[in-house]
Amino acid sequence: MTKTHVDIDPELDSLVGEWLTFAEAGQVAGVPASRVKQWVKEGKLLAAYRQSGGGPQIPAAFLAEGQVVKGLPGTLTLLSDAGFDETAALRWLFTGDDTLPGTPVQALRENRGTEIRRRAQALAF
């Protein structure tokens, strides 16, 4: 994934649900907004522009217990390696899957990252 921010459509916006500005995400994580921006640059988080003229925001589900959800950065790397751009990665992470059950991001938040990374890795083949 080469870009750090993407513009999203209303359907994807509704799949994600709650969004946080970098400042809000920093408050949740107990770090400055500049650290959240760095996490996006490093590929540990994805950010999106939800509306014209608005700043970038990250899905609230990407943070838990004051930090980036365990397994998310590795999953984002695997999705990128599989050819997913940021929009496709967000859509995959937030689309329900009856075989999980739930969404991949919910599974990551529930410490079921091994299965999610296995599935993300399999997408490349």
MDAnalysis code that builds the backbone (N, CA, C; Angstrom):
import MDAnalysis as mda
import numpy as np

u = mda.Universe.empty(375, n_residues=125, atom_resindex=np.repeat(np.arange(125), 3), trajectory=True)
u.add_TopologyAttr("name", ["N", "CA", "C"] * 125)
u.add_TopologyAttr("resid", np.arange(1, 126))
u.add_TopologyAttr("resname", ["MET", "THR", "LYS", "THR", "HIS", "VAL", "ASP", "ILE", "ASP", "PRO", "GLU", "LEU", "ASP", "SER", "LEU", "VAL", "GLY", "GLU", "TRP", "LEU", "THR", "PHE", "ALA", "GLU", "ALA", "GLY", "GLN", "VAL", "ALA", "GLY", "VAL", "PRO", "ALA", "SER", "ARG", "VAL", "LYS", "GLN", "TRP", "VAL", "LYS", "GLU", "GLY", "LYS", "LEU", "LEU", "ALA", "ALA", "TYR", "ARG", "GLN", "SER", "GLY", "GLY", "GLY", "PRO", "GLN", "ILE", "PRO", "ALA", "ALA", "PHE", "LEU", "ALA", "GLU", "GLY", "GLN", "VAL", "VAL", "LYS", "GLY", "LEU", "PRO", "GLY", "THR", "LEU", "THR", "LEU", "LEU", "SER", "ASP", "ALA", "GLY", "PHE", "ASP", "GLU", "THR", "ALA", "ALA", "LEU", "ARG", "TRP", "LEU", "PHE", "THR", "GLY", "ASP", "ASP", "THR", "LEU", "PRO", "GLY", "THR", "PRO", "VAL", "GLN", "ALA", "LEU", "ARG", "GLU", "ASN", "ARG", "GLY", "THR", "GLU", "ILE", "ARG", "ARG", "ARG", "ALA", "GLN", "ALA", "LEU", "ALA", "PHE"])
u.atoms.positions = np.array([
    [0.854, -1.161, 0.000],
    [0.000, 0.000, 0.000],
    [0.899, 1.222, 0.000],
    [0.764, 2.016, -1.022],
    [1.674, 3.133, -1.148],
    [1.104, 4.431, -0.605],
    [-0.180, 4.628, -0.683],
    [-0.777, 5.840, -0.143],
    [-1.026, 5.643, 1.353],
    [-1.143, 6.760, 2.062],
    [-1.435, 6.648, 3.486],
    [-2.885, 7.023, 3.790],
    [-3.556, 7.690, 2.867],
    [-4.937, 8.090, 3.088],
    [-5.764, 7.775, 1.841],
    [-7.008, 7.386, 2.038],
    [-7.884, 7.104, 0.906],
    [-9.194, 7.848, 1.074],
    [-9.833, 8.150, -0.053],
    [-11.186, 8.694, -0.035],
    [-12.133, 7.509, -0.096],
    [-13.170, 7.510, 0.724],
    [-14.063, 6.358, 0.763],
    [-15.475, 6.723, 0.342],
    [-16.188, 5.708, -0.086],
    [-17.565, 5.882, -0.508],
    [-18.498, 5.688, 0.696],
    [-19.741, 6.138, 0.571],
    [-20.688, 6.032, 1.695],
    [-20.928, 4.599, 2.169],
    [-20.893, 3.632, 1.256],
    [-21.117, 2.240, 1.659],
    [-20.008, 1.763, 2.589],
    [-18.763, 2.028, 2.227],
    [-17.637, 1.640, 3.070],
    [-17.666, 2.414, 4.391],
    [-18.030, 3.665, 4.315],
    [-18.138, 4.487, 5.518],
    [-19.117, 3.860, 6.510],
    [-20.234, 3.364, 6.008],
    [-21.227, 2.756, 6.900],
    [-20.764, 1.390, 7.407],
    [-19.977, 0.650, 6.618],
    [-19.434, -0.623, 7.090],
    [-18.520, -0.401, 8.298],
    [-17.689, 0.613, 8.205],
    [-16.719, 0.892, 9.269],
    [-17.426, 1.374, 10.530],
    [-18.398, 2.253, 10.375],
    [-19.114, 2.764, 11.550],
    [-18.403, 3.945, 12.182],
    [-17.847, 3.757, 13.378],
    [-17.254, 4.865, 14.121],
    [-15.839, 5.182, 13.637],
    [-15.586, 6.476, 13.465],
    [-14.293, 6.962, 13.005],
    [-13.722, 7.926, 14.030],
    [-12.407, 8.053, 14.056],
    [-11.729, 8.969, 14.963],
    [-10.759, 9.848, 14.185],
    [-10.706, 11.128, 14.562],
    [-9.653, 11.986, 14.023],
    [-8.335, 11.540, 14.639],
    [-7.242, 12.023, 14.113],
    [-5.949, 11.668, 14.692],
    [-5.878, 12.126, 16.145],
    [-6.424, 13.307, 16.440],
    [-6.409, 13.813, 17.818],
    [-7.236, 12.913, 18.737],
    [-8.424, 12.504, 18.275],
    [-9.260, 11.610, 19.082],
    [-8.592, 10.253, 19.276],
    [-7.987, 9.725, 18.213],
    [-7.293, 8.442, 18.313],
    [-6.124, 8.547, 19.287],
    [-5.431, 9.673, 19.254],
    [-4.337, 9.893, 20.182],
    [-4.814, 9.902, 21.626],
    [-5.972, 10.512, 21.860],
    [-6.542, 10.521, 23.212],
    [-6.868, 9.105, 23.661],
    [-7.464, 8.313, 22.778],
    [-7.816, 6.928, 23.108],
    [-6.555, 6.124, 23.421],
    [-5.517, 6.334, 22.627],
    [-4.283, 5.571, 22.788],
    [-3.323, 6.178, 23.809],
    [-3.624, 7.395, 24.265],
    [-2.747, 8.052, 25.225],
    [-1.433, 8.521, 24.623],
    [-1.492, 8.872, 23.330],
    [-0.301, 9.359, 22.624],
    [-0.678, 10.634, 21.874],
    [0.315, 11.428, 21.466],
    [-0.002, 12.623, 20.672],
    [-0.551, 12.247, 19.290],
    [-1.317, 13.145, 18.712],
    [-1.862, 12.930, 17.367],
    [-0.741, 12.675, 16.368],
    [0.426, 13.268, 16.594],
    [1.552, 13.053, 15.685],
    [1.995, 11.586, 15.683],
    [1.838, 10.909, 16.805],
    [2.199, 9.481, 16.871],
    [1.216, 8.663, 16.043],
    [-0.076, 9.026, 16.078],
    [-1.085, 8.340, 15.267],
    [-0.760, 8.542, 13.787],
    [-0.389, 9.748, 13.430],
    [0.000, 10.044, 12.049],
    [1.195, 9.178, 11.643],
    [2.150, 9.005, 12.553],
    [3.315, 8.168, 12.281],
    [2.891, 6.717, 12.079],
    [1.952, 6.225, 12.897],
    [1.458, 4.850, 12.740],
    [0.861, 4.649, 11.348],
    [0.159, 5.674, 10.845],
    [-0.412, 5.588, 9.500],
    [0.716, 5.532, 8.471],
    [1.711, 6.395, 8.623],
    [2.846, 6.404, 7.687],
    [3.582, 5.073, 7.694],
    [3.674, 4.434, 8.855],
    [4.382, 3.163, 8.989],
    [3.545, 1.968, 8.536],
    [2.265, 2.197, 8.214],
    [1.400, 1.111, 7.772],
    [0.775, 0.317, 8.906],
    [0.863, 0.822, 10.128],
    [0.246, 0.139, 11.268],
    [-1.253, 0.425, 11.343],
    [-1.673, 1.515, 10.722],
    [-3.076, 1.914, 10.649],
    [-3.376, 2.408, 9.249],
    [-4.653, 2.402, 8.886],
    [-5.107, 3.031, 7.646],
    [-5.948, 4.240, 8.017],
    [-5.846, 5.290, 7.230],
    [-6.656, 6.483, 7.425],
    [-7.431, 6.768, 6.151],
    [-8.573, 7.423, 6.309],
    [-9.409, 7.747, 5.152],
    [-9.979, 9.142, 5.295],
    [-10.184, 9.765, 4.150],
    [-10.895, 11.037, 4.114],
    [-12.353, 10.699, 3.866],
    [-13.184, 10.983, 4.836],
    [-14.589, 10.603, 4.738],
    [-15.438, 11.654, 4.036],
    [-14.985, 12.895, 4.038],
    [-15.760, 13.955, 3.399],
    [-14.800, 14.978, 2.815],
    [-15.242, 15.623, 1.766],
    [-14.421, 16.622, 1.119],
    [-14.105, 17.752, 2.100],
    [-12.851, 18.109, 2.192],
    [-12.452, 19.193, 3.080],
    [-12.190, 18.752, 4.511],
    [-12.549, 17.527, 4.848],
    [-12.298, 17.029, 6.194],
    [-10.922, 16.411, 6.286],
    [-10.447, 16.268, 7.483],
    [-9.145, 15.650, 7.693],
    [-9.245, 14.139, 7.691],
    [-8.103, 13.480, 7.681],
    [-8.111, 12.020, 7.697],
    [-8.597, 11.483, 9.035],
    [-9.232, 10.321, 8.982],
    [-9.733, 9.661, 10.181],
    [-9.408, 8.180, 10.100],
    [-9.341, 7.542, 11.269],
    [-9.099, 6.107, 11.306],
    [-10.310, 5.422, 11.927],
    [-10.564, 4.177, 11.543],
    [-11.654, 3.440, 12.179],
    [-11.382, 3.260, 13.676],
    [-12.375, 3.557, 14.497],
    [-12.226, 3.402, 15.941],
    [-11.905, 1.960, 16.312],
    [-12.379, 1.014, 15.522],
    [-12.150, -0.409, 15.803],
    [-10.680, -0.802, 15.703],
    [-9.840, 0.061, 15.131],
    [-8.414, -0.241, 15.015],
    [-7.662, -0.051, 16.326],
    [-8.327, 0.544, 17.328],
    [-7.684, 0.764, 18.620],
    [-8.444, 0.018, 19.704],
    [-7.702, -0.579, 20.622],
    [-8.303, -1.267, 21.770],
    [-7.336, -1.191, 22.939],
    [-7.867, -0.961, 24.093],
    [-7.064, -0.901, 25.314],
    [-5.875, 0.044, 25.164],
    [-6.113, 1.181, 24.521],
    [-5.094, 2.204, 24.407],
    [-3.978, 1.933, 23.420],
    [-4.168, 0.992, 22.506],
    [-3.130, 0.716, 21.516],
    [-3.736, 0.183, 20.216],
    [-2.892, 0.060, 19.205],
    [-3.313, -0.524, 17.933],
    [-3.684, -1.981, 18.206],
    [-4.803, -2.423, 17.634],
    [-5.264, -3.795, 17.836],
    [-4.162, -4.770, 17.446],
    [-3.920, -5.720, 18.329],
    [-2.884, -6.729, 18.093],
    [-3.165, -7.469, 16.780],
    [-2.153, -7.600, 15.974],
    [-2.274, -8.319, 14.712],
    [-2.687, -7.458, 13.532],
    [-3.170, -6.232, 13.774],
    [-3.615, -5.387, 12.665],
    [-2.466, -5.000, 11.733],
    [-1.332, -4.508, 12.238],
    [-0.256, -4.135, 11.311],
    [0.196, -5.287, 10.410],
    [0.353, -6.474, 10.961],
    [0.749, -7.624, 10.154],
    [-0.301, -7.997, 9.129],
    [-1.560, -7.878, 9.528],
    [-2.657, -8.172, 8.593],
    [-2.660, -7.165, 7.452],
    [-2.440, -5.889, 7.766],
    [-2.388, -4.866, 6.720],
    [-1.245, -5.144, 5.748],
    [-0.112, -5.596, 6.257],
    [1.023, -5.937, 5.394],
    [0.663, -7.101, 4.477],
    [0.036, -8.133, 5.043],
    [-0.360, -9.293, 4.229],
    [-1.358, -8.896, 3.143],
    [-2.316, -8.038, 3.479],
    [-3.296, -7.588, 2.490],
    [-2.611, -6.794, 1.383],
    [-1.664, -5.962, 1.759],
    [-0.902, -5.202, 0.764],
    [-0.129, -6.146, -0.147],
    [0.508, -7.148, 0.457],
    [1.256, -8.134, -0.332],
    [0.343, -8.908, -1.281],
    [-0.922, -9.038, -0.911],
    [-1.894, -9.743, -1.753],
    [-2.463, -8.834, -2.839],
    [-2.001, -7.581, -2.893],
    [-2.439, -6.660, -3.932],
    [-3.613, -5.775, -3.559],
    [-4.016, -5.804, -2.298],
    [-5.127, -4.968, -1.858],
    [-4.649, -3.533, -1.690],
    [-5.434, -2.581, -2.233],
    [-5.156, -1.195, -1.923],
    [-5.860, -0.866, -0.601],
    [-5.741, 0.365, -0.140],
    [-6.299, 0.731, 1.161],
    [-7.812, 0.544, 1.225],
    [-8.499, 0.923, 0.152],
    [-9.955, 0.796, 0.137],
    [-10.370, -0.669, 0.206],
    [-9.717, -1.507, -0.577],
    [-10.036, -2.936, -0.567],
    [-9.711, -3.553, 0.793],
    [-8.613, -3.120, 1.409],
    [-8.242, -3.644, 2.728],
    [-9.297, -3.259, 3.768],
    [-9.742, -2.006, 3.747],
    [-10.788, -1.583, 4.687],
    [-12.067, -2.384, 4.467],
    [-12.434, -2.554, 3.204],
    [-13.657, -3.303, 2.893],
    [-13.533, -4.750, 3.393],
    [-12.391, -5.393, 3.164],
    [-12.189, -6.773, 3.612],
    [-12.251, -6.868, 5.141],
    [-11.604, -5.935, 5.813],
    [-11.563, -5.973, 7.277],
    [-12.929, -5.763, 7.923],
    [-13.812, -5.016, 7.258],
    [-15.093, -4.654, 7.862],
    [-16.299, -5.353, 7.230],
    [-16.077, -6.316, 6.357],
    [-17.182, -7.057, 5.748],
    [-17.389, -8.349, 6.528],
    [-18.632, -8.593, 6.891],
    [-18.964, -9.785, 7.659],
    [-18.648, -11.067, 6.913],
    [-18.275, -12.083, 7.678],
    [-17.947, -13.398, 7.131],
    [-18.557, -14.433, 8.067],
    [-19.550, -15.161, 7.565],
    [-20.254, -16.139, 8.393],
    [-19.350, -17.253, 8.905],
    [-18.234, -17.497, 8.218],
    [-17.344, -18.569, 8.663],
    [-16.464, -18.142, 9.836],
    [-16.449, -16.847, 10.183],
    [-15.605, -16.417, 11.305],
    [-16.246, -16.682, 12.677],
    [-17.372, -16.311, 13.037],
    [-18.333, -15.344, 12.488],
    [-17.911, -13.905, 12.793],
    [-18.598, -12.968, 12.156],
    [-18.289, -11.553, 12.336],
    [-17.411, -11.041, 11.218],
    [-16.710, -9.966, 11.505],
    [-15.808, -9.370, 10.528],
    [-14.367, -9.684, 10.926],
    [-13.452, -9.601, 9.967],
    [-12.047, -9.815, 10.316],
    [-11.548, -8.871, 11.421],
    [-11.981, -7.613, 11.389],
    [-11.504, -6.695, 12.433],
    [-12.067, -7.094, 13.808],
    [-13.292, -7.606, 13.852],
    [-13.826, -8.095, 15.126],
    [-13.000, -9.274, 15.623],
    [-12.625, -10.159, 14.716],
    [-11.820, -11.317, 15.100],
    [-10.459, -10.874, 15.643],
    [-9.847, -9.870, 15.018],
    [-8.579, -9.348, 15.528],
    [-8.764, -8.792, 16.937],
    [-9.845, -8.059, 17.139],
    [-10.107, -7.469, 18.461],
    [-10.365, -8.542, 19.523],
    [-10.815, -9.711, 19.083],
    [-11.099, -10.817, 20.006],
    [-9.915, -11.777, 20.110],
    [-8.751, -11.312, 19.686],
    [-7.510, -12.092, 19.768],
    [-7.568, -13.381, 18.946],
    [-8.239, -13.316, 17.794],
    [-8.273, -14.443, 16.870],
    [-7.485, -14.089, 15.607],
    [-6.346, -13.442, 15.816],
    [-5.557, -12.930, 14.705],
    [-4.901, -13.982, 13.844],
    [-4.576, -15.129, 14.416],
    [-3.915, -16.169, 13.634],
    [-4.777, -16.579, 12.445],
    [-6.054, -16.780, 12.678],
    [-6.974, -17.157, 11.597],
    [-7.088, -16.043, 10.561],
    [-7.145, -14.808, 11.016],
    [-7.285, -13.672, 10.097],
    [-6.032, -13.543, 9.236],
    [-4.864, -13.655, 9.851],
    [-3.620, -13.561, 9.068],
    [-3.508, -14.727, 8.089],
    [-3.952, -15.910, 8.479],
    [-3.932, -17.058, 7.566],
    [-4.816, -16.770, 6.357],
    [-5.988, -16.227, 6.615],
    [-6.909, -15.910, 5.505],
    [-6.345, -14.806, 4.621],
    [-5.753, -13.790, 5.232],
    [-5.179, -12.685, 4.463],
    [-4.018, -13.188, 3.596],
    [-3.215, -14.079, 4.157],
    [-2.092, -14.625, 3.410],
    [-2.583, -15.467, 2.231],
    [-3.663, -16.207, 2.428],
    [-4.211, -17.058, 1.373],
    [-4.764, -16.242, 0.209],
    [-5.108, -14.981, 0.445],
    [-5.642, -14.129, -0.624],
    [-4.622, -13.885, -1.730],
    [-3.353, -14.022, -1.415],
    [-2.309, -13.775, -2.408],
    [-2.189, -14.902, -3.425],
    [-2.831, -16.031, -3.143],
    [-2.696, -17.185, -4.034],
    [-3.952, -17.465, -4.814],
])
